[in-house]
Amino acid sequence: MEQKTNNFLETEPVGRLMRKYAVPCIISLLVAALYNIVDQIFIANATYLGSYGNAANTVVFPLTVIALAIAVMIGDGACAFVSILLGQGRKKEASSTIGNAVVLTIAASIIVVFLYLVFQNQILAMFGGTVNAETLHHSQEYFFYITLGIPFYMFGQAMNPIIRSDGSPKFAMVSTLAGAVFNMIFDPILIFGLRWGMMGAAVATVLGQVITAAMAVWYLCHMKAVQLSRSSFALSGSLIRKFLMLGMTSLLSQLSLVAAMAAINNMIRKYSALDPVFSQTEYAQIPMAVVGIVMKFFQIVISVTVGMAAGCIPIAGYNIGAGRKDRARELFLLLLKSEALVGLAALLIVELLPRQLIALFGAANESVYYTEFAIKSFRIYLCMMVFATVNKGTFIYLQALGKAMASTLISLFREVVFGVGFALLLPVFFGLDGVLYSMPVSDILTFLITIVVVRMTLKELGSGQMDAAHKDAKQIALNG
């Protein structure tokens, strides 16, 4: 067996390690979330786009999440697997895993671009783009240019967790931050200065993604814990199967979120047409634009949540690989407390400051119905943020422990069974408000399941039963 690398993951205090890895990861994911929300802020404040442009952004957003889902499946799976391998001192296999992840990401991104360009109109209609003619026009324009940047977006997002697994969370943060800063600089230039509209918002985003991808390429040529060679990129079906299995939760979590967004967008379109105010053509796009904004705020909070949990993956994976279940348990408890505090802070913001939040998104340029619906949406849709953050953190940490099946099942229940189910069911009884109720109801029911799983996991980590999990992690690395 080769000599271990990153030994400090087994010796430094877990609180210090969590800060070291989680903070850069949080910033990276926050910056990634801000790509879309910055576009939406500038679009909302451009009077020639307004709520029509915001509604278009809401329509296209789930389609970028699909690309992200594939990227994080590859990147998070490779990150977890590489961390386990490094904990066992198996650097050569770690190198091959990274090389395979690179090739797989490039191939997948090309396929996604092809499918999006061929089926553009059908896809936009599926996600509510036909709410009115103006929204559809802006959706088509934004979608086309965003699609052209998908290979860069997917590559940067997939390599980010891999860079963290190599022991460089700060570089992962800086690469994402550099792209976002570029986007924020060029958004106002292209939207207000050149008046390129939705095309300008998309082009600024893509240019930022190119910078992040370029920095990821540079890092792959200068890795610390492992070294890539030509042989690293030779595809291995067994390796791909192993790390994709660990990343399956990330994929399903994102895809199920897309399914929930599709259900929500279509229920909004359907029940807006039955509302006395939003059935009027000039107001029809408001509910979709507003719910999209609320979901973007939620994405910011979830970015912090996911960042904390994802930052723990290399630490937990390494310690599980090294047989240190006590440290994995200590880290899990610290993570759960931190997630709850993030949820509480977010809850106070949405309940106390909804008017200030919607003001950022062009409320001054819109009707009073825009502001009123936004305030109600923030307060109802996000009222169970504490449960939501703890749920999400648990899903991700279970991946690091090699509990891919448990993580996947809980995530599917949250996003598909509850998320889609209640989004379709509750509007039947409560109309447009039923769409807003679907989120807190789903989070409450998921939390009840999460509590049981957390208690079982902590018990295993505190007893000899976790030896089986250690063996499973080792078996994954050995046999798949």
N, C-alpha and C positions, 0 to 999 in steps of 0.2 A: 504494500500500500504506500502511496506517495505521502510526503509530509503535508500536514494540514496547513492551510493558509487562513488568514482572518481569525487567528486564535483568540483575539481580544473579544470576539463575540461570546466566548465561553467564560470569560474571566471578569470583564468590566461589569459594574452594577447595571441592572436592567433598566433602571430609570434613566441613567445617563445615556445608555445605548438607544433607548426609545427616543429621547430628545435628539440625539445625533442623527438617527435615521428618519424619524417621523417628520421633523420640522422641514427638512428639504423636500421630503415627499409631499407634504401638505402644500408647500409653496408651489411645487411643480404642478400638482393637480388643480390647485386654485387658479393658477395662471392658465392652465388648459381650459378650465371652465370659463374663465374670463374672455377667452377668444370669442366665444359666441355671445356672451352677455354684453361685451363691449360693443360688438356689432349692433346689438339690439338697442343699446342706449343711444348710439349715434343715429341709427335709423329712426328711432322714435322722435328724436329732436330735429330731424330733417323734415320740415313742413311739407315737402313734396312727396314724402313717403309715409310718415306717421303710422297710424295703427294698421294700415294696409301692409306696410313693410314689416311691421312687427308680427302680424299674422302670418306672413310669408315665412319669416324666420322661424316661427313656431312649427310650421308645416315641414320645413327642411331639417330642423334639428334632429328628429328621430333617425333620419337617414344618415347623419354623421355618426350617430350613436351605433348604428349597425356596423360601420367601418371600425369604430372604436372597439366594439365587442370582439371582433376578430383579432384586432391588434393586441388587446389586453389578454385574450385567451393565450396567444402565443407568448407575449412578454411576461405576464404573471406566472404562467406555467413554467416557462424557462427559468424565471427568477427563483421560484420555489425549489425546482429540481436542482439547479446549479448550487443553491445554498446548501441543500442536503449533501450533494456530491463533495463540495468543498469541506463540509463538516467531517466527511469521511476521508478527506485527503485525496480525492480522485479528480485531479486537475485535467487530465486528458479528456475524460468523458465530459467534464464541464465545458471545455473548449468546443468539443463537437456539438454539444447541445446549443451553444450560442450560435455557431455557424449554421446549424440547421434552422434555427429560429429566424435568422436573417433571410435565408433563401425562401422560407415559407411565407414570411411577411411580404416580400416583394411579389411573389407569385399570387398571393391572395389579393393584394391591392389591385393588381392588373385585372383580375377577374371581376372585382367589385366595380371598377370604373366601366368596364365593358357592359355589365348588366344595367348599371344606372343610366348610361347613355342610350341604350337600346329601349329600355322600358320607362323612360322619364315620365311621360304623361300618366301612365297607369299608376306609377308609384306615388306621384303627387296627389292624384285623386284618392288613393287609398288612405292618405294621411290628412285628408280634409282640405286639400288645396282648392277645391271647387266651391268654397263658401260664397265667393262672388268673383266676377271676372277680373277685377283689379288685383285681388289677392293672388289669383292663379297666375297672372302675368308676372308679378314680382317673384313668385315662387319659382317659376321656370327660369327666370334670369339668374337668381341667386343659386339655385340648384346646379345649373350647368357649370358655373365657374368653381363652385365648391367641389364638385365632382372631379374636375381636372387636378385638384390638389390632393386628392385622397391618397395616392401613393406616398407622398411626403408626410402627410398626417399620420398614416398608419405606421410608417417606419419609425418616426419619432416617438410615437406612443408605445410601440412594442419594445424599442430599445431602452426606453427610460427605466423600467424595472430591472432590466438586465444590467444596466450600468450600476444601479444600486446594489445588485447582488455581487458585483465586482468590488464593492467597498467604496464607491464614489457617489454617495447620495447628493453631495453638493454640486458635482458636475451635472448630474441629472436635473437638478433644480435650475442651474444657470442656463442650460441649453433650452429649457422650456421658457424660462423668463426672457431670454434674448428674443425668441420668436414673438412672444406676447408684446414686448415693448415695441418691436417693429410694427406689429399690427396696430397698436394704439396710436402710434405716430402717423401712420398712413391712412387710417380710417377717416379722420376729419379732412385730410388733404383730398382724398378721392371722393368722399361723400359730399362735403360742403364746398371745397375748392373747385374741383373739376366737375362736380355734380354727376358722377358716374352711377349714382343710385345704388341698387342692390349689387350690381356688378362691382362697384367700387368697394363695398363692404366685403364681398367675397375675395376679390383680388388682394386686398390688404391682409386678409386671413391666410390665404395661400402663401403669400410671400413670407409671412412669419413662420409658417410650417416648414418652408424650404430651409430656413436658417436652422431651425431645431434639428431637422433631419441631417443637415450637413455637419453639425457639431457631433451628432451621434456617430456618423461615419468616422470622423476624426478620432473619437474616443475608442472605437473598435480597433483602431490601428495602434492604440497606446494603452491597452488594458494592463491592470496591475496583478490581479490574482491569477489570471490565466493568459495564455498567449494564443492568438488565432493563427492558423496556418492554412494553406490551401486544402489540406485534407479535412480541416474542420467543417468545410462547406459541402462535403460529400454527404448526400442525403442518406439518412438511416431510418428506415421505417420503425424500428424498435425504439430508437431514441425519441422520435417525433411522437409516437404513441404514448410514451411515458410522460413527457412534459405537457402534452396537450390534455392528458387526463387531469393533471393538477391544475390546469388553467380552465377546465371546463366550467367551473363555477363562475368565473369572471365572464365567460362568454354568455352563459345562460342568464346571468344576472342582468347583463346589458340588453340582451335580446328580449328578455321578458319585460324589461322596462320599455322597450320599443313597442311591444304588444300592448302594454298598458297605455302608452301615449297614443297609439293608433285608436284604441277603443275610446279614450277620453276625447280626442279630437273629433271623432265621428259622432259621439254623443253630444258634444258641444254644437256641432253643425246641425244635428237633428233637432235638439231641443231649443236652440236659439231661434229656429224657425217657428216655434210654437209660443215663444215669449212675446208679450205685447210690445215691448220696446225693441228687443234685438231681432225681431222678425222684419223690422224696417231695413231696407237695403243699406242706408247710410250708416247703420249701427251693427250690421250683421257680423262684421269682423271683430268687434270689440271683445266678446267672451273668449275667442280663440287667442287673440293677442294678449289679453290679461292673464289667462291661465298659463300661457307660455312664459310670461314674465315671472309668475309665481313659481313655476317649475324651475326656472333658471336660478332664482334665489335658493330654492331647495338644492339645486345642483351645487351651488357654492358651499352650502353647509355639508352636503354629502361628500364634497371634495375634501373637506377637513377630516371628516369621519373616515373616509377611505384612505386618506393620506396617513393618518395615524396607524390604521390597521395594516396597510400595505408596507409601511415603514418597519413594522414588526416582523414581516415575513422572513427576511434574511436572518434576523436574530433568532426567531423561533425555529426556523428550518435548520439552521446550523446546530442549535442546541439539541433538537430532536435527533439529528444525525449523530451528534456526539453523546447521546444518552442522558442529557441533563434535563430531565422532565421537571425538576423542581424550579428551574429558571423559567421554563415555558409556562408553568402555572403562575408564577409571580408576575410575569409579563402580561398574562391574560387578565388577571385581576386589575392591574394598573390600567390596562387598555379600557376595560369596561367602565371604570370610574371616569376616565378622561372623556370617553364617548358621551356619557350621561351629562357631564358638565357642558360639553359643546352643544348638545341638544337643548339644554336649559337656557343657555345664552341666546341661541337662535329663537327659541320660543318667546322670550321676553321682547326681542326685536320685532317680530312679526305681530305680536299682540299689542304692543305699545306704540310702534312707529310705522304702521302700514301706509299712512298718507305720505310720509316722507319718502318711503321706498318707491311708491308709484310715481312720485314727483320726478324721480330720476329718469323715468321712461316717458317723458313728454306729456304728462297729464295736463299741463297748462295749455297745450294745443288741442286738447280733446274735449268732448262733451262731459257733462257732469255724470252721465251714466258710466263712463269709463272709470272715473275715480271711485264712484260708489261700489261698482262691481269688484273693483280691485281690492278695496278695503275688506269687503266681505270675503273675498277669495283668500287673501292672506290669512285672515283670522280663523277661517274654518279649515281650509285645505291643509294648513301646517300646524294645527293645534296639538298634534301628538309627536312633535319633533324629538322629544327625549326618547320615546320608544323607537322611533325611526333610526336614530343614530346608534343606539345600542344594538338593534337588529343588524344593521349593516356591518358594524365592526365585528360582530360575532361571525357572520357569514365568511368574512375574509380571513379572520384568524384561524378558523377551522381548516382552511386550505393549507396554512403553514404547518398545521399539525398532521397533515396527510389525510384528514377526514373530508375528502372531496365529496363523497356521497351525501353525508349529512349536510354539508354546506350547500350543495346543489339543491337538495330537496327543500330545505327551508326557504332558499331564495326563490324557487319556483312557486312555492305556496304563496309567498308574499306578492310576487309580481304578476303571476298568471292566475292562480286560483282566486286569490283575494283581489289583487289589483285590477285585473281585467273583469273578473266576475262582478264585483260591486260597481265598477264603472258602467257596466251594462245594465245591472239590476236596479240600483238605487234611483236613477233618473226616471224610471217607470213610475215610481211613487212620489218623488220629490221634484221632478222636472230638472231644470238646469242646476238647481242647488244640489241635486243628487250626485252630480259629478264631483262637487266639492266634498261631499260627505264620504266619498269612496276612499279617499286617502287616509283619514284618521281611523276609520273602521278597519281597514286593512292592516294598519300599523298596530292597533290594539290586539287583534287576533294573532298576528305574527309574533308579537312580544310574548304571548302566553306560551307559544311553542318554544321560543328562544330561551325562556327561563328554564324549561325542562332540559334542553340540550346543554345549556351552560352548566347547570348543576351536575349533570352526568360527566361532562368533560372535566370539570374541576376535580370531581371525585377520582376519575381515571388518572389525571395528572398527579394526584396526591397519593396514589397507591401503585402497587405492582402491576395493575392492569395496563398501565401505559407502556410497559415493556412490550406489549403486543403492538402498540402503535409504532414504537421504535423499530420493531422487526418489520412492520409493514412498510415504513419509510425506506428501510434498507432493502426490502424485497422489491419495492418500486424501482430503486436505483439499479438493482441487479437483474431483475427479470421482467419488469414492466407489469 
